């Protein structure tokens, strides 16, 4: 019965994608849902950006082993990202009338910077998509017993189909329905487990005080590590195509900003449910935490809850993960078609051809991520690595490009390269002081120095000629 419910759910999702495809007439419809979403749809789309495998499986697993301090990155950093995007980025970017984030770098710094930024924007999504596919593979493994790689393959096929045919319209419509299922499913499971445990107080009283520690100790190393954890998603996902795409699909700049605030509050609230459910599981069924803790929640639900709860839980899990995966597949495909392929044809590529190219790139990224998902299975690591790459390469050029008039193409290019190279060096040297955060400061410093110095050299050259 549970398997049948999951199959029906997957088929309905593909059907929604088909219905959404009837709204797609141009590349703008496919990439940004025609920039027409009301605040409710825009908010749920932004909420669903990361509410997937890392929140339900990864964060709950990390929380059980390291407490709140171990999950600063997500959900706290993720909520911070949406909030900061609404405060400082959404309105400015919306008013520029862009299709992709790569278009910003073209408009602000020129074609060469657009190309380099696009190369930095697209690849990180492979790991992120792979993390979501691993999670769906875990679900299908728990329910059907199929091998993880088989579950990954089936999941990739379903998500790719409805993203391919419906684009952002399919993502948006399914996000709204899936958000409702996520909230209801997790809330009902939390209530059922609380009743089994004897109340909220009983669950929380068994948690050691150090597990609920949120702030760092006074020493500098802990403070830097704490700030570094906030920055991974909090800053690293600001220069990401999926956040941009969901926000820019709003009907107006005001809707985009309000949606960010609503989504940030909703994300932080709902993301507490998997952490609490993990605590309930630890109290009620501690034997399930032996081995891979990423499997603990689905195993607990299968072994110790009634069928209706199982359907709700796995329905909410699939909802969360599929909504995240679909936008993560569309994002790099959009960048590749709009900012890498299109300029090669000197704007002679028709809108219909551009739409077809985007769909082809969807297939390519889905295939690459599927292979990666079969090779690696740590969800939290896959997500973190993808966000760090964007953080060290693109955050400074985006932020300074919007707010500092003296930032120029030379400074932006040097910033992307210096931030990325320094991160690799710090990681190779095993620097313990938050290598990615140090690399952000390198990126910022290089942008400032590079912009000012190149401007001086231009002035000197002009005077000499």
N, C-alpha and C positions, 0 to 999 in steps of 0.2 A: 504493500500500500504506500509506504514512504517513497519507494523507488518510482512508483507510478506517479505520485504527486510531483516529484522532481522532474520527471520526463515531461509532464503536462506543463509545468512552469517554464521549462526551457523552450518548448514549442510555442507557448504563448509569447515569450520574449521575441522569438524570431518573427512571429506574426505581427507584433507591434512594430518591429523594424520595417516590415513590409508596408504597413499602413503609413508609417512616417515617410517612407520613400516617395509617396504620392505628393508630398509637400515640397520635394526637392526638384527645383527647376534650374537653379544656377549654382555656381560654386559657393556663393555667399550663403545660400540656403543650406548647402551641405556642411560648410565649415562653421557658420555662426547662426544657424536657424533663422536666417533673414533678419537678424538683430531685432527681434520682435517679442522676446519673452517677458511676460509680466513678472512681478516681484516674487510670486509664489514659486513659479517654475524656475526662475533664475536662482532663488535661494536654495531650493532642493538640489539643483544641479551643482552649485558650489559646495554644498554640504557633502555631496557624494564624491567629491574630487578624490579624497583619500580614505573615506570610510570603507575600507576593504580589508584585505587579508592582514595588513600590518596592524590594524586597529583591533580586530577581533582575535586573530591568532597570535601575531607577533607581539603586540603590546601586552596582552594578557599573560603570555609566556614570560616575557621580560619582567613584568610586574611581580609574578610569583617568585622569581629568583632574585630580583634586585630592588623591589619596592618602587615607590613613586619616583625615586631618584633615577631609576633606570628607564622611565617612560616619559621623561621631559620632552624628548624629540617628538613623540607622538603618543598621546593626543595634544599635549600642551603647545608644542611648537607648531603643529599643523593649524591649530586654532589661531595662534598668533599670526601666522602667514596670511590667512584670510582677512583678519582684522587690519593688518598693516596694508594689505593690498587695497582694501576699501578706503582707508584713511589717506594714503599717499599716492596711489597709482591708478586706481580704476577710472576716476574722472578724467585725468589728463590723457590717459591712453584711449578712452572711449571717444573723446572729442577729436582725436587724430584720425578717426574713421579707418582703422587698420583691419586687415583680414587675419594677419598672423603677427606674432611677436617679432618675427624676423623683419616684417615691414617697418617696425619702429627703428631698427638699426639702419635700415636703408634711408628712411626719412631724416633721421638725425645725423648719421655719420657717413652715408654713401653706400654704393653698391658693394665695394670690397668688404666693408665691415659687415654688411648684411650676409654675405656669403660665409665669412668666418664664423659669425655668430650662429648662423643656421647649422653649421657643422658641429658647434658646441651644443646646440639646443636639442638636436634629434637623437643622437646615440644614447644618452642617459635613460631614455624611455624603455630601452630593451630590457634592462634589469628590472625596471618597475613593472612592466607587463609580465615578465617571467614570475615575479613574486605573486601576482594575482593568480596566474595559471597554476602555480604550485598549490595555492590555497584551495582552488576549486578541485584540483586533483586529490587533495587530502579529503575533501568532502565526499567525492565519489568513491574514494577508497574506503572510507568509513561506512558508507551506505551499501555499496555493492560488492566490496572486496576486490574490485579491479586494481591492477597495478597502477602505481602513481603515474607512470608515463602514459598509460591509456587514459586515465582521468584528465591529465593535462591536455592530451590530444583532442578529446571530446569537448572539453571546455573551450579550447582555442577555436575549434570549428564553429561552435554556437555563437560566441561573442563576435568573431570575425564576420559571420554572415550578416548579423543585424547591424553591425557598424558599417559594413560595406554597402548595404543597400539604403540605409536611412541616414547615415551621418549624424550631425549634431541634433537633428530633429528626433531621431530614434533615441539618442542618448538622453535628451531632455525629457521626453515623454516617459521613458522607462525609469529615469531617475526619480520622477515624482511618485510613481507607483511604488517603486522599490524603497524609497525613503519611508513611506507609510508602513510597509511590511517590516523594514528594519526595526523601527521604533516599537511597533506592536510586538513583534517576535521576541526581541531582547527584553522588553519590559515584562511580558508574561512569564518568560523563563526566570527572570530575576525574582518575581513574586512567588512562583512555585518553589524555587530553591530556598527562598527566605522562610517560607512556611515549613519546609522540611527541616530546616536548621533550627527553628524555634525563635526566629525574629532577627532583625537587623543587628541588635546589640550583641546577640550571641555570636554572629559572624564576625563582627568588628573586634570584639573583645579577645578573640583568639589570635589577632594579628599583632606581632611584636611591634613596639613603638618605632623601632628603627626602620621597619618596612614602610611606615607612613612618613618618613622624613622627606621633606620637599626642598628645603633650602640647603645650600652647601655649608661645609665647615668654614671657619674663618681663614684657613690658609689659602694662599694665592692659587696653588695648583688645582684645588677643588673648585674654586670660583671660576677659573678659566674653563675647566671641564664642564661645569654647569652651564655657562654661557655658550660653550661650544655645542652642547646638546640642544639648546634652544634654537641655535642658528641653523642647524641642519635642514629642517623643514621651515622654520620660522622665517629665515631669510633665503635659504637655498631654493625654495619652491616659488618665490615671487617671480623670478625670471623663467617661468615655465609656461609652455604653450597651453597646457590643459586648464590652468587657472585663468590665464588670459582669455582663452576661448569661451569658457563658461561665463565669465563676467561680461565679455564683449557681446554676447548673445542677447543681452538685456535690451529692453525696448528704449531705454534712455540712460543717460549718465547717472541721473538720480536713482533709477531702479538698480543700476549696477552697484552703486555705493551702498544703498540700503540692503541689497541682497548679501553683500559681504558681511555686514554687521549681523544680520539674522543667521547666516550660515555659520559664522564663527561661534556664536552663542549656542546654536543647535548642535554643532559638532562637539564642543567641549562637554555639553550636558549628556548627550547620547553616548559619547565615547567612554563615559564612566561606567556604563552598564557592563561591558565585557570584563572590566577590571573587577567589578563587584561580583559578577558571576564566577570569575576565576577563584575569588576568595571563598565563595560558597562551596565550590567544588573541592577546594583544598580542605575545608572543614568537614564536609560530608563524605568525601571519597578520596582520602589522601593517597591511596594505593595507585590511583590513575596518574599521579604525577611522576611515577617512576618511568624513566626513559624520555621520549620526545614529548615535551610539554605542549608543543603545538598541536598534538593530537588529543590533549586532555579534554577540551571542551566538547568536541564532537563525540568522543567515546563516552563521556559522562551522560550526554543527552540520550544517546542510543541505549545505554544500559540501564538508566535509572529514571526515565520519564515516559509518559504515555505517548501514544501515537500522535494525537493532536499537537502536543508540545514539540515533538520531533519535527512535524511538518512546518510548524511556525518557525522553529529555530533554523532549520536548514533552508527554509524559504528566505528568511531574513539574511542568512549568510550568503546565499547565492545572489540575492538582491544587491547586497553591499559590494560584493566582489565584482560582479558583472558590470555594475555601473561604473566602477573605478577602471576596470580593464578596458571598456569600450572607449572612454575618452583618452586613455593612455595610448591606445592604438591610433586613434584619429589624430592626436597632436603631432607626432613626428611625421606622419604622412602629409599633413597640411604644410609643415615647414618644407619638406622635400619638394613638393609639387609647386608651391607658391614662391619659395625663396631660393631654390637651387635649380629646379628644372625650367621654370617659366622664364627666368632671365636669359637662359641659354638660347632661347628662340627669339630674343629681342622683341618680346611682347607680341609675337605673331601667333602664339598658341591660343586657340579659341577657348571660350569658356567651357564648351563641351569637352574639349580635349583635356583641359585642366582638371575637370571633374573626373574624367576617366583615369588620369594620371594619379590623382589622389587615391582613388580606389585601388589602383595597382600597388601603390606604396603601402596601403593598409595590409594587403596580402603579404608583402615582403617583410614588414616589421612583425606581423603576427607569426610568420614562419620562423624568423630568427629568434624571437622571444620564446617560442615553443621549444626550440632546441636547447636554449639556455635553461629553461625551467626543468628540463630532463637531466641537466648536468649539475644543478645546484638547487638546494632546497631550504636554505635559511631565509625566511621571508623578511625578517627585520633587517638583516644585512643587505639584501638586495635593494630594498627601498632606500635605506640610508645612503648607500653608495651612489645611487642615481641622483639624489638630491644634492649631495656634496659636490658632485661634478658641476652642476649648475651654479652652486654657491660660489665656488672659487673662480669661475670663469666669467659669469654673466651678471652677477648682482651689481657689482660696482659700475660697469658701463651703463646698465639700465638706470640705476638710481642717479648717478651723476649726469647721465644724458638728459634726464628729466628736470633736474634741479640745479645744474651748474652750467651756465652759458659758455664757459671757457673750455668745457670738455670737447675734444675733437676726435677725429677718426684715428689719428696716430696714437693718442693716449688710450683710446678704447681698445685698439688692437693689441697694444703692448700689455694692457691690463689683463686681457683674456689669456694671453700666452704666459705672462709672468705668474698669474694666479694659479694656473693649471700646473706649470712646471714646478713651482715652489711646493705645491701640494704633493706631487710625486716624490720630490726630494725629501720633504719632511717625513713622508710615510716610509721611504726607504731607510732613512736614518733612525726611524722609530722614535721620533720626537714625542715626548709624552705630554707636551703642553698644547693639546688640541690642534693638531696639524692643519685641519681645514680652516679653523678660525684665524690662525696665523697667516694662512694663505690669502684670506679675505683682506687682511690689512696690507699684505704685499700687493694685491690687486689694486686696492684703493690708492696706495702710495704711488704705484707705477702709473696709474691713470693721471693723477694730478701732476706729477713730475713730467711725464711724457707729453701731456697736453701743453703745459707751460713752455717746456723746452722746445718742442716742435714749432710752437707759435713764434718764439724768439728767433729760431733759425730761419723761418719763413720771412720774417721782417728783415733780417740781415741780408738774406739772399735778394729780396726785392730792392733793398737800398743799393746793393752792389751792382745790380743790373739796371 
